[in-house]
Amino acid sequence: MKSKSYHIRKDDRVLVISGKEKGKVGKVLKILPKKDRIIVEKINMIKRHTRPGGMAARGGIIEKEGALPISNVMLVCPKCTDPIRLGKKELEDGRRVRACRKCGETLD
C-alpha cells in the first residue's frame, strides 16, 4: 500500500489558518500520515497527567504539543514570509522541487 504524501514536511514553518490557535506560526515537528495530522512546535499545547514509572520518568503534569489536522495549516515561504500555495519546479539536473508560487523561491 502506498503511503500518503503531503506538501508540508518536517522542519517547515507553517501558519495555523483555523481553530483556536488561528494566526500562530510554528515549525513542524512531526507528521502523522495515518491520522492526517501534524504536530507543530508550541502550538496546541495540552496537559498530560502521568504517573511515575521506571527509573528516569517522573510523574506529574507534563505540557506537550497536541496534533492538529493537516488541513488547518498553510506553508510559510522563507523569502516572502507569507502563507503560500506550493508549485513544482524542475531544476537543470532533472529533479522536481517544491517552489513558492508567489516569488518562485525553491523550498527544498
N, C-alpha and C positions, 0 to 999 in steps of 0.2 A: 504494500500500500504506500502510495506517495505521501510524504509529509507536506503539511501546509507551508507556504512561504508568504512572507509579508514584506512590504516595502520598508518597514521600520526594523532596525537591527539594534543589537546591544551597543551601548555607549552613544547612541544618537541622542540629540536634545529634542524633546517633544513638548508641545503645548497641549494642556487639557482643554477641550472645547465644550464639554458638557459635564454636568454633575456638580456635586458640592465643591469640588476643587477647581472649578472653571477659571481659566485665566492664568493658572500657575504653570511654570516651566521647570522641567527637570530632566535628568539623564536616565536613560533606560538601563535598568539593572538586569532584567531577566524577561524573556518572552515565554509564555506558556501556550504553545500552539494547540494542544488538545482541548484547552478551555477557551481559546480565543481571547486570552487576557494578557496583560502586560504589567510589570512591576516597575514603577518609576521612583527614583530617589527623592525622599522627603515629601512624597505625595500620598494621600490616602492613608495616613498613619492610623494604625489600630493598636489596641492594648491587648496583650495576650497574658492571661494568668497561668503561670506554670508552677509545677511542684518541683522541689529539688530532686535530682536523680543523678546517680553516677558520682564520680569523683569531682569533676570540674563544674558541672551545671549547678547554678544556684536557682532557687525558687524566687518567686515574686512576680511583679507586673513588668512585662517587657513590652516596649513600644517598637513596632516594626512596620514596614510598608505593606499595605494590602494591595491586592491585584485590582486593576481597572480593566474594563472592556477595551479591547484594542481599537474599536471604532470611536472611542471617546478622546483619542489623542491625534494630534497632527504634527508632522515633522517640521522642525525649525531649521532653516538654512543658516549655516555658519557665516556666510558672507553678507546676505541681505537682512539677517536676523528677523525674518518674518515667517509665519507659518506658510508652508508651501505645499503644492502638489508636485509629485515626482514625475519625471520623464526618464527615458533611457537614452543614453548617448553611446555611440560606438567609437572607440578610440582607434588610432592608427594601427595598433597591433592586433585588432580584431576583437578585443574584449568589449563587452557591454557593461556599462556602469550606470549607477543612478545619478541623475542630474536635476538641478533646480530648474523649474520651468520659467521662473521669473528672470534670474540672472545668468543661467547657463552653467553655474559652478558645479563641478563634479563632487559627489559626496563619498566616493569610495577611494 
